[in-house]
């Protein structure tokens, strides 16, 4: 049994889990929040008991140091060398990575080169990589890319209908994101349905503050709603999703906004927040809608409408669908959104089991539904651990072979 740590570094957060592999049991899991802001805190769960602390941390390096203290004081490890490998979630791998990768100088340099495509996410991931490589120098370090699952998209799908030289010169194309979780829920759906993944057409709806939908045929991504950046596709918590690009210069001429201000507007002031003018948190918007706030009601209708449009398009793309999966914060916890989406898909023969839907699944379809409807909790950390285990074991085997040859 080996201990694998999964790290998911955000711009102001750091999620972590330590697994025993290969049995996948969780030794500890938690999250640092508000890193770099006032009153940062960490909460973590061990043996079913949750603890919360307010550590004196200022950046991700401090968070990494404090995490190591947590592991030692709670005897998750008594020696840091017990951590055999660390997996890091990296948002953007561009077209360089169709799989996770063992980290070395070349891989790190490629991640650095991609920072301009994910300026909020890749730098945070790199900070986590460097910090943990310094603190755990003997552990194999692995990068798990959110984009790699979507490298199976065909050119007619990932290319934009703009001058092809923009792709050749600047790599302008659809990359897609949330791939780690889309891949995970597809494999879990096959297990729940007791069918081979290669025989299934699945639509994975990752609905949360960041949302994307993925069409998965035979276990491979064939289309996804996010694009060159995570701004494209569905309406989200604060992101607009796809809009007519002519809107941007039009607003700039009318208001005098700079391009940076426009990007802030579309990334941070739009979506559920922009329409409801209440919150980017779906729970707050839903409560307001139940109290008959018209803007909140409109925001939810718009969100459901865009999910429905995307799902319908992917059904047409694959020539049918066997299962629709709801995952992530809204997908897992909002029975009303699931009900509204499935109601719009009645033409497919999709029928909702209302009681199971209220109980959040996992099976939320009736026995006579022509489409399986599932709720599967997101578990990106487990996918990170699985890939890290696979690659670290492969690296260990290669090192062993080299040593044998030398002897």
C-alpha positions as a Markdown table, in Angstrom:
| # | Residue | x | y | z |
|---|---|---|---|---|
| 1 | Unk | 0.0 | 0.0 | 0.0 |
| 2 | Unk | 1.4 | 3.4 | -0.9 |
| 3 | Unk | 0.3 | 6.9 | 0.1 |
| 4 | Unk | -0.6 | 9.3 | -2.8 |
| 5 | Unk | -1.4 | 12.9 | -2.3 |
| 6 | Unk | -3.8 | 14.7 | -4.7 |
| 7 | Unk | -3.4 | 18.5 | -4.9 |
| 8 | Unk | -5.8 | 20.9 | -6.5 |
| 9 | Unk | -4.5 | 24.5 | -6.3 |
| 10 | Unk | -6.8 | 27.4 | -7.1 |
| 11 | Unk | -6.0 | 31.1 | -7.2 |
| 12 | Unk | -7.0 | 31.5 | -3.5 |
| 13 | Unk | -7.6 | 27.8 | -2.4 |
| 14 | Unk | -5.8 | 24.5 | -2.1 |
| 15 | Unk | -7.8 | 21.3 | -2.0 |
| 16 | Unk | -6.1 | 18.1 | -0.9 |
| 17 | Unk | -6.6 | 14.4 | -0.3 |
| 18 | Unk | -4.3 | 11.6 | 0.7 |
| 19 | Unk | -5.2 | 8.1 | -0.5 |
| 20 | Unk | -3.9 | 4.7 | 0.2 |
| 21 | Unk | -3.4 | 3.1 | -3.2 |
| 22 | Unk | -4.3 | 1.0 | -4.8 |
| 23 | Unk | -7.4 | 0.4 | -2.5 |
| 24 | Unk | -8.3 | 4.1 | -2.9 |
| 25 | Unk | -9.2 | 4.6 | 0.8 |
| 26 | Unk | -9.0 | 8.2 | 1.9 |
| 27 | Unk | -6.7 | 9.0 | 4.9 |
| 28 | Unk | -7.5 | 12.8 | 5.0 |
| 29 | Unk | -9.2 | 15.3 | 2.8 |
| 30 | Unk | -9.7 | 19.0 | 3.0 |
| 31 | Unk | -9.3 | 22.5 | 1.6 |
| 32 | Unk | -7.5 | 25.7 | 2.4 |
| 33 | Unk | -9.7 | 28.7 | 1.6 |
| 34 | Unk | -9.1 | 32.5 | 1.3 |
| 35 | Unk | -5.4 | 32.1 | 0.8 |
| 36 | Unk | -4.0 | 35.6 | 0.3 |
| 37 | Unk | -7.0 | 37.3 | 1.9 |
| 38 | Unk | -8.0 | 38.1 | 5.5 |
| 39 | Unk | -8.9 | 35.2 | 7.8 |
| 40 | Unk | -7.7 | 32.2 | 5.8 |
| 41 | Unk | -8.9 | 28.9 | 7.1 |
| 42 | Unk | -8.5 | 25.2 | 6.5 |
| 43 | Unk | -11.0 | 22.4 | 7.1 |
| 44 | Unk | -10.3 | 18.7 | 6.8 |
| 45 | Unk | -11.8 | 15.4 | 7.6 |
| 46 | Unk | -10.2 | 12.4 | 9.2 |
| 47 | Unk | -12.1 | 9.2 | 10.0 |
| 48 | Unk | -15.4 | 11.0 | 9.5 |
| 49 | Unk | -14.5 | 13.8 | 11.9 |
| 50 | Unk | -14.2 | 17.3 | 10.5 |
| 51 | Unk | -11.8 | 19.9 | 11.9 |
| 52 | Unk | -11.5 | 23.6 | 11.1 |
| 53 | Unk | -8.5 | 25.8 | 11.8 |
| 54 | Unk | -7.4 | 29.4 | 11.1 |
| 55 | Unk | -3.7 | 29.1 | 10.3 |
| 56 | Unk | -1.3 | 32.0 | 9.9 |
| 57 | Unk | -0.8 | 31.5 | 6.2 |
| 58 | Unk | -0.3 | 34.2 | 3.5 |
| 59 | Unk | 0.3 | 32.2 | 0.3 |
| 60 | Unk | 0.3 | 28.7 | -1.2 |
| 61 | Unk | 3.8 | 28.0 | 0.2 |
| 62 | Unk | 2.6 | 28.6 | 3.7 |
| 63 | Unk | -0.5 | 26.4 | 3.0 |
| 64 | Unk | 1.8 | 23.6 | 1.8 |
| 65 | Unk | 4.0 | 23.9 | 4.9 |
| 66 | Unk | 0.9 | 23.9 | 7.1 |
| 67 | Unk | -0.6 | 20.9 | 5.3 |
| 68 | Unk | 2.6 | 18.9 | 6.0 |
| 69 | Unk | 2.2 | 19.9 | 9.7 |
| 70 | Unk | -1.3 | 18.6 | 9.6 |
| 71 | Unk | -0.2 | 15.3 | 8.1 |
| 72 | Unk | 2.5 | 14.8 | 10.7 |
| 73 | Unk | 0.6 | 15.9 | 13.8 |
| 74 | Unk | -2.4 | 13.6 | 12.9 |
| 75 | Unk | 0.0 | 10.7 | 12.1 |
| 76 | Unk | -1.2 | 10.4 | 8.5 |
| 77 | Unk | 2.5 | 10.0 | 8.0 |
| 78 | Unk | 5.3 | 9.8 | 10.5 |
| 79 | Unk | 7.9 | 10.3 | 7.9 |
| 80 | Unk | 7.4 | 12.5 | 4.8 |
| 81 | Unk | 9.1 | 9.8 | 2.7 |
| 82 | Unk | 5.9 | 7.8 | 3.2 |
| 83 | Unk | 4.3 | 10.0 | 0.5 |
| 84 | Unk | 5.4 | 8.2 | -2.6 |
| 85 | Unk | 3.8 | 10.5 | -5.1 |
| 86 | Unk | 2.0 | 13.8 | -5.5 |
| 87 | Unk | -0.5 | 14.5 | -8.2 |
| 88 | Unk | -1.3 | 18.1 | -9.2 |
| 89 | Unk | -4.4 | 19.2 | -11.1 |
| 90 | Unk | -3.4 | 21.6 | -13.9 |
| 91 | Unk | -6.1 | 23.4 | -15.7 |
| 92 | Unk | -4.5 | 24.0 | -19.1 |
| 93 | Unk | -2.3 | 21.5 | -20.9 |
| 94 | Unk | -2.9 | 22.9 | -24.4 |
| 95 | Unk | -2.5 | 20.4 | -27.2 |
| 96 | Unk | 0.8 | 19.2 | -25.7 |
| 97 | Unk | -0.7 | 16.7 | -23.3 |
| 98 | Unk | -3.2 | 13.9 | -24.2 |
| 99 | Unk | -2.5 | 12.2 | -20.9 |
| 100 | Unk | -1.2 | 13.1 | -17.5 |
| 101 | Unk | 2.6 | 13.4 | -17.2 |
| 102 | Unk | 5.4 | 12.8 | -14.8 |
| 103 | Unk | 6.8 | 16.3 | -14.0 |
| 104 | Unk | 10.3 | 17.2 | -15.1 |
| 105 | Unk | 11.9 | 20.4 | -16.4 |
| 106 | Unk | 10.4 | 20.0 | -19.9 |
| 107 | Unk | 6.9 | 19.4 | -18.7 |
| 108 | Unk | 7.1 | 22.3 | -16.2 |
| 109 | Unk | 8.3 | 24.6 | -19.0 |
| 110 | Unk | 5.4 | 23.6 | -21.2 |
| 111 | Unk | 3.0 | 24.4 | -18.3 |
| 112 | Unk | 4.7 | 27.8 | -17.9 |
| 113 | Unk | 4.3 | 28.5 | -21.6 |
| 114 | Unk | 0.6 | 27.9 | -21.3 |
| 115 | Unk | 0.0 | 30.4 | -18.5 |
| 116 | Unk | -1.2 | 33.0 | -21.0 |
| 117 | Unk | -4.1 | 30.7 | -21.9 |
| 118 | Unk | -5.0 | 30.2 | -18.2 |
| 119 | Unk | -3.6 | 33.2 | -16.3 |
| 120 | Unk | -5.6 | 32.6 | -13.2 |
| 121 | Unk | -5.2 | 28.8 | -13.0 |
| 122 | Unk | -1.8 | 27.6 | -14.3 |
| 123 | Unk | 0.3 | 29.9 | -12.2 |
| 124 | Unk | -1.4 | 28.6 | -9.1 |
| 125 | Unk | -0.8 | 25.0 | -10.2 |
| 126 | Unk | 2.8 | 25.7 | -10.8 |
| 127 | Unk | 3.2 | 27.3 | -7.4 |
| 128 | Unk | 1.8 | 24.1 | -5.9 |
| 129 | Unk | 4.1 | 21.9 | -8.0 |
| 130 | Unk | 7.2 | 23.8 | -7.0 |
| 131 | Unk | 6.3 | 24.0 | -3.3 |
| 132 | Unk | 5.6 | 20.3 | -2.9 |
| 133 | Unk | 8.5 | 19.2 | -5.0 |
| 134 | Unk | 10.7 | 21.2 | -2.6 |
| 135 | Unk | 9.1 | 19.8 | 0.5 |
| 136 | Unk | 8.8 | 16.2 | -0.8 |
| 137 | Unk | 11.8 | 15.8 | -3.1 |
| 138 | Unk | 11.7 | 12.0 | -3.1 |
| 139 | Unk | 8.0 | 11.8 | -4.1 |
| 140 | Unk | 7.2 | 11.3 | -7.8 |
| 141 | Unk | 5.4 | 14.5 | -9.0 |
| 142 | Unk | 2.6 | 14.1 | -11.7 |
| 143 | Unk | 0.6 | 16.7 | -13.6 |
| 144 | Unk | -3.0 | 15.8 | -14.3 |
| 145 | Unk | -4.5 | 18.1 | -17.0 |
| 146 | Unk | -8.1 | 19.2 | -17.2 |
| 147 | Unk | -7.7 | 19.5 | -21.0 |
| 148 | Unk | -6.2 | 16.1 | -21.8 |
| 149 | Unk | -9.5 | 14.1 | -21.9 |
| 150 | Unk | -10.7 | 16.4 | -24.7 |
| 151 | Unk | -7.6 | 15.7 | -26.9 |
| 152 | Unk | -9.8 | 13.1 | -28.7 |
| 153 | Unk | -11.9 | 15.8 | -30.3 |
| 154 | Unk | -11.8 | 15.8 | -34.1 |
| 155 | Unk | -10.4 | 18.8 | -36.1 |
| 156 | Unk | -13.9 | 19.7 | -37.3 |
| 157 | Unk | -14.9 | 20.0 | -33.7 |
| 158 | Unk | -12.0 | 21.7 | -32.1 |
| 159 | Unk | -11.2 | 24.2 | -34.8 |
| 160 | Unk | -13.0 | 27.5 | -35.0 |
| 161 | Unk | -14.3 | 28.9 | -38.3 |
| 162 | Unk | -11.7 | 31.7 | -38.3 |
| 163 | Unk | -8.6 | 32.0 | -40.6 |
| 164 | Unk | -6.7 | 28.7 | -40.2 |
| 165 | Unk | -3.4 | 30.6 | -39.8 |
| 166 | Unk | -4.6 | 31.7 | -36.3 |
| 167 | Unk | -4.6 | 28.0 | -35.3 |
| 168 | Unk | -1.2 | 27.4 | -37.0 |
| 169 | Unk | 0.4 | 30.4 | -35.5 |
| 170 | Unk | -1.3 | 30.9 | -32.1 |
| 171 | Unk | -3.0 | 27.5 | -31.4 |
| 172 | Unk | -6.5 | 29.1 | -31.4 |
| 173 | Unk | -8.8 | 26.1 | -30.9 |
| 174 | Unk | -11.3 | 24.5 | -28.5 |
| 175 | Unk | -9.5 | 22.9 | -25.6 |
| 176 | Unk | -12.3 | 22.1 | -23.2 |
| 177 | Unk | -12.0 | 21.8 | -19.4 |
| 178 | Unk | -13.4 | 19.8 | -16.5 |
| 179 | Unk | -12.0 | 16.8 | -18.3 |
| 180 | Unk | -10.8 | 15.1 | -15.2 |
| 181 | Unk | -14.3 | 14.9 | -13.8 |
| 182 | Unk | -16.1 | 14.2 | -17.1 |
| 183 | Unk | -13.8 | 11.2 | -17.5 |
| 184 | Unk | -14.5 | 10.1 | -13.9 |
| 185 | Unk | -18.3 | 10.3 | -14.0 |
| 186 | Unk | -18.3 | 8.5 | -17.4 |
| 187 | Unk | -16.5 | 5.5 | -15.9 |
| 188 | Unk | -18.7 | 5.6 | -12.8 |
| 189 | Unk | -21.8 | 5.7 | -15.0 |
| 190 | Unk | -20.7 | 2.5 | -16.8 |
| 191 | Unk | -20.3 | 0.8 | -13.4 |
| 192 | Unk | -23.7 | 1.9 | -12.2 |
| 193 | Unk | -25.4 | 0.8 | -15.5 |
| 194 | Unk | -23.3 | -2.4 | -15.5 |
| 195 | Unk | -22.4 | -1.9 | -19.1 |
| 196 | Unk | -19.0 | -1.6 | -20.9 |
| 197 | Unk | -18.0 | 2.1 | -21.3 |
| 198 | Unk | -17.1 | 1.4 | -24.9 |
| 199 | Unk | -20.7 | 0.7 | -25.7 |
| 200 | Unk | -22.2 | 3.8 | -24.1 |
| 201 | Unk | -23.2 | 7.3 | -25.3 |
| 202 | Unk | -23.0 | 9.5 | -22.3 |
| 203 | Unk | -23.7 | 13.2 | -21.8 |
| 204 | Unk | -21.9 | 14.5 | -18.7 |
| 205 | Unk | -23.4 | 17.8 | -17.2 |
| 206 | Unk | -20.8 | 19.3 | -14.9 |
| 207 | Unk | -23.0 | 22.1 | -13.4 |
| 208 | Unk | -21.5 | 24.4 | -10.8 |
| 209 | Unk | -20.1 | 27.9 | -10.4 |
| 210 | Unk | -18.1 | 26.8 | -13.5 |
| 211 | Unk | -20.2 | 24.6 | -15.8 |
| 212 | Unk | -19.5 | 22.5 | -18.9 |
| 213 | Unk | -21.2 | 19.6 | -20.7 |
| 214 | Unk | -19.3 | 16.8 | -22.5 |
| 215 | Unk | -20.5 | 14.3 | -25.1 |
| 216 | Unk | -18.7 | 11.0 | -24.4 |
| 217 | Unk | -18.9 | 8.2 | -26.9 |
| 218 | Unk | -17.1 | 4.9 | -26.3 |
| 219 | Unk | -15.3 | 6.5 | -23.3 |
| 220 | Unk | -13.9 | 9.3 | -25.4 |
| 221 | Unk | -14.8 | 13.0 | -25.5 |
| 222 | Unk | -16.3 | 13.9 | -28.8 |
| 223 | Unk | -17.4 | 17.5 | -27.9 |
| 224 | Unk | -17.5 | 19.8 | -24.9 |
| 225 | Unk | -19.0 | 23.2 | -24.3 |
| 226 | Unk | -16.0 | 25.1 | -22.9 |
| 227 | Unk | -13.6 | 26.3 | -25.6 |
| 228 | Unk | -10.3 | 28.1 | -26.0 |
| 229 | Unk | -10.9 | 29.2 | -22.3 |
| 230 | Unk | -13.3 | 28.3 | -19.6 |
| 231 | Unk | -15.4 | 31.4 | -20.5 |
| 232 | Unk | -17.1 | 29.7 | -23.4 |
| 233 | Unk | -20.2 | 27.5 | -23.4 |
| 234 | Unk | -22.9 | 27.5 | -20.7 |
| 235 | Unk | -24.0 | 30.4 | -18.6 |
| 236 | Unk | -22.2 | 30.0 | -15.2 |
| 237 | Unk | -22.0 | 31.6 | -11.8 |
| 238 | Unk | -20.2 | 34.8 | -12.9 |
| 239 | Unk | -19.2 | 33.9 | -16.5 |
| 240 | Unk | -21.4 | 34.8 | -19.4 |
| 241 | Unk | -20.7 | 31.7 | -21.4 |
| 242 | Unk | -20.8 | 32.0 | -25.2 |
| 243 | Unk | -22.1 | 35.3 | -26.6 |
| 244 | Unk | -22.0 | 37.1 | -29.9 |
| 245 | Unk | -18.4 | 38.5 | -30.0 |
| 246 | Unk | -19.6 | 41.7 | -31.6 |
| 247 | Unk | -21.1 | 42.6 | -28.3 |
| 248 | Unk | -17.6 | 43.3 | -26.9 |
| 249 | Unk | -16.5 | 46.1 | -29.2 |
| 250 | Unk | -20.1 | 47.5 | -29.2 |
| 251 | Unk | -20.0 | 47.9 | -25.4 |
| 252 | Unk | -16.4 | 49.2 | -25.5 |
| 253 | Unk | -17.4 | 52.0 | -27.9 |
| 254 | Unk | -20.5 | 52.9 | -25.9 |
| 255 | Unk | -18.8 | 52.9 | -22.5 |
| 256 | Unk | -15.1 | 53.4 | -23.1 |
| 257 | Unk | -14.3 | 50.2 | -21.2 |
| 258 | Unk | -10.8 | 48.6 | -21.9 |
| 259 | Unk | -10.4 | 45.1 | -23.1 |
| 260 | Unk | -9.3 | 44.0 | -19.6 |
| 261 | Unk | -12.4 | 45.6 | -18.1 |
| 262 | Unk | -14.6 | 43.8 | -20.6 |
| 263 | Unk | -13.0 | 40.5 | -19.8 |
| 264 | Unk | -13.6 | 41.1 | -16.1 |
| 265 | Unk | -17.2 | 41.9 | -16.9 |
| 266 | Unk | -17.7 | 38.7 | -18.8 |
| 267 | Unk | -15.7 | 36.5 | -16.4 |
| 268 | Unk | -16.7 | 38.0 | -13.0 |
| 269 | Unk | -19.9 | 40.1 | -13.3 |
| 270 | Unk | -22.1 | 38.0 | -15.7 |
| 271 | Unk | -23.9 | 34.7 | -15.6 |
| 272 | Unk | -26.2 | 34.1 | -12.6 |
| 273 | Unk | -24.8 | 37.0 | -10.8 |
| 274 | Unk | -25.2 | 39.4 | -13.7 |
| 275 | Unk | -28.9 | 38.5 | -14.4 |
| 276 | Unk | -30.1 | 38.0 | -10.9 |
| 277 | Unk | -28.1 | 40.8 | -9.4 |
| 278 | Unk | -28.2 | 38.8 | -6.2 |
| 279 | Unk | -25.4 | 36.2 | -6.1 |
| 280 | Unk | -23.3 | 33.9 | -8.2 |
| 281 | Unk | -24.2 | 31.1 | -5.7 |
| 282 | Unk | -27.0 | 29.1 | -7.2 |
| 283 | Unk | -28.5 | 28.4 | -3.8 |
| 284 | Unk | -29.0 | 32.1 | -3.1 |
| 285 | Unk | -30.6 | 32.6 | -6.5 |
| 286 | Unk | -32.8 | 29.6 | -6.1 |
| 287 | Unk | -34.1 | 30.9 | -2.7 |
| 288 | Unk | -34.8 | 34.3 | -4.3 |
| 289 | Unk | -36.7 | 32.6 | -7.1 |
| 290 | Unk | -38.8 | 30.7 | -4.7 |
| 291 | Unk | -39.7 | 34.0 | -3.1 |
| 292 | Unk | -40.8 | 35.1 | -6.7 |
| 293 | Unk | -37.9 | 37.4 | -7.4 |
| 294 | Unk | -38.4 | 37.9 | -11.2 |
| 295 | Unk | -34.7 | 38.4 | -12.0 |
| 296 | Unk | -33.8 | 35.3 | -10.1 |
| 297 | Unk | -36.5 | 33.3 | -11.9 |
| 298 | Unk | -35.2 | 34.6 | -15.2 |
| 299 | Unk | -31.6 | 33.7 | -14.3 |
| 300 | Unk | -32.6 | 30.1 | -13.6 |
| 301 | Unk | -34.7 | 29.8 | -16.7 |
| 302 | Unk | -31.7 | 31.1 | -18.8 |
| 303 | Unk | -29.4 | 28.6 | -17.1 |
| 304 | Unk | -31.7 | 25.6 | -17.7 |
| 305 | Unk | -32.4 | 26.8 | -21.3 |
| 306 | Unk | -28.7 | 26.7 | -22.2 |
| 307 | Unk | -28.1 | 23.3 | -20.6 |
| 308 | Unk | -31.1 | 22.0 | -22.5 |
| 309 | Unk | -29.8 | 23.4 | -25.8 |
| 310 | Unk | -26.3 | 21.9 | -25.3 |
| 311 | Unk | -27.6 | 18.4 | -24.3 |
| 312 | Unk | -29.9 | 18.4 | -27.3 |
| 313 | Unk | -27.1 | 19.3 | -29.7 |
| 314 | Unk | -24.9 | 16.5 | -28.3 |
| 315 | Unk | -27.7 | 13.9 | -28.6 |
| 316 | Unk | -27.9 | 14.9 | -32.3 |
| 317 | Unk | -24.1 | 14.7 | -32.6 |
| 318 | Unk | -23.9 | 11.2 | -31.2 |
| 319 | Unk | -27.1 | 10.0 | -32.8 |
| 320 | Unk | -28.7 | 9.2 | -29.5 |
| 321 | Unk | -27.8 | 9.0 | -25.8 |
| 322 | Unk | -27.8 | 6.2 | -23.3 |
| 323 | Unk | -27.2 | 8.2 | -20.1 |
| 324 | Unk | -27.3 | 11.7 | -18.9 |
| 325 | Unk | -25.2 | 12.4 | -15.8 |
| 326 | Unk | -25.5 | 15.4 | -13.5 |
| 327 | Unk | -22.5 | 16.2 | -11.4 |
| 328 | Unk | -20.8 | 19.1 | -9.5 |
| 329 | Unk | -22.4 | 21.5 | -7.1 |
| 330 | Unk | -25.7 | 22.4 | -8.9 |
| 331 | Unk | -25.8 | 19.1 | -10.8 |
| 332 | Unk | -25.5 | 17.1 | -7.6 |
| 333 | Unk | -27.7 | 19.2 | -5.3 |
| 334 | Unk | -30.4 | 21.0 | -7.2 |
| 335 | Unk | -33.4 | 18.7 | -7.8 |
| 336 | Unk | -35.3 | 21.6 | -9.4 |
| 337 | Unk | -32.7 | 22.1 | -12.1 |
| 338 | Unk | -32.5 | 18.4 | -12.9 |
| 339 | Unk | -36.3 | 18.3 | -13.1 |
| 340 | Unk | -36.5 | 21.3 | -15.4 |
| 341 | Unk | -33.8 | 19.9 | -17.7 |
| 342 | Unk | -35.3 | 16.4 | -17.9 |
| 343 | Unk | -38.7 | 17.9 | -18.5 |
| 344 | Unk | -37.3 | 19.7 | -21.6 |
| 345 | Unk | -35.9 | 16.3 | -22.8 |
| 346 | Unk | -39.2 | 14.5 | -22.7 |
| 347 | Unk | -39.1 | 14.1 | -26.5 |
| 348 | Unk | -36.1 | 11.7 | -25.9 |
| 349 | Unk | -38.3 | 9.4 | -23.7 |
| 350 | Unk | -36.4 | 10.6 | -20.6 |
| 351 | Unk | -38.6 | 10.1 | -17.5 |
| 352 | Unk | -37.7 | 11.4 | -14.1 |
| 353 | Unk | -38.3 | 9.5 | -10.8 |
| 354 | Unk | -39.4 | 12.5 | -8.7 |
| 355 | Unk | -38.7 | 10.9 | -5.3 |
| 356 | Unk | -35.2 | 9.6 | -6.3 |
| 357 | Unk | -34.5 | 13.0 | -7.8 |
| 358 | Unk | -35.4 | 14.7 | -4.5 |
| 359 | Unk | -33.0 | 12.3 | -2.8 |
| 360 | Unk | -30.2 | 13.1 | -5.2 |
| 361 | Unk | -29.9 | 9.7 | -6.9 |
| 362 | Unk | -27.8 | 8.0 | -7.9 |
| 363 | Unk | -30.5 | 6.7 | -10.2 |
| 364 | Unk | -33.2 | 9.3 | -11.0 |
| 365 | Unk | -35.0 | 7.7 | -13.9 |
| 366 | Unk | -38.1 | 5.6 | -14.0 |
| 367 | Unk | -38.0 | 1.9 | -15.0 |
| 368 | Unk | -39.6 | 2.8 | -18.4 |
| 369 | Unk | -37.4 | 5.8 | -19.2 |
| 370 | Unk | -35.6 | 5.4 | -22.5 |
| 371 | Unk | -32.6 | 7.3 | -21.2 |
| 372 | Unk | -30.8 | 6.5 | -17.9 |
| 373 | Unk | -30.5 | 9.6 | -15.6 |
| 374 | Unk | -27.8 | 9.6 | -13.0 |
| 375 | Unk | -26.4 | 11.8 | -10.3 |
| 376 | Unk | -22.7 | 11.2 | -9.7 |
| 377 | Unk | -20.7 | 13.3 | -7.2 |
| 378 | Unk | -17.6 | 14.9 | -8.7 |
| 379 | Unk | -14.4 | 13.3 | -7.5 |
| 380 | Unk | -11.5 | 14.9 | -9.3 |
| 381 | Unk | -9.1 | 14.1 | -6.5 |
| 382 | Unk | -9.7 | 10.4 | -7.0 |
| 383 | Unk | -8.9 | 10.6 | -10.7 |
| 384 | Unk | -5.8 | 12.6 | -9.9 |
| 385 | Unk | -4.7 | 9.9 | -7.5 |
| 386 | Unk | -5.4 | 7.1 | -10.0 |
| 387 | Unk | -3.4 | 8.7 | -12.7 |
| 388 | Unk | -0.6 | 9.6 | -10.3 |
| 389 | Unk | -0.5 | 6.0 | -9.0 |
| 390 | Unk | -0.4 | 4.7 | -12.6 |
| 391 | Unk | 2.4 | 6.9 | -13.7 |
| 392 | Unk | 4.4 | 6.7 | -10.5 |
| 393 | Unk | 4.3 | 2.9 | -10.6 |
| 394 | Unk | 5.5 | 3.0 | -14.2 |
| 395 | Unk | 8.3 | 5.3 | -13.4 |
| 396 | Unk | 9.4 | 3.1 | -10.5 |
| 397 | Unk | 9.4 | 0.1 | -12.8 |
| 398 | Unk | 11.5 | 1.9 | -15.4 |
| 399 | Unk | 14.0 | 3.0 | -12.7 |
| 400 | Unk | 14.2 | -0.6 | -11.4 |
| 401 | Unk | 14.9 | -1.9 | -14.9 |
| 402 | Unk | 17.8 | 0.6 | -15.4 |
| 403 | Unk | 19.3 | -0.3 | -12.0 |
| 404 | Unk | 19.1 | -4.0 | -13.0 |
| 405 | Unk | 20.8 | -3.4 | -16.3 |
| 406 | Unk | 23.6 | -1.5 | -14.5 |
| 407 | Unk | 24.2 | -4.3 | -12.1 |
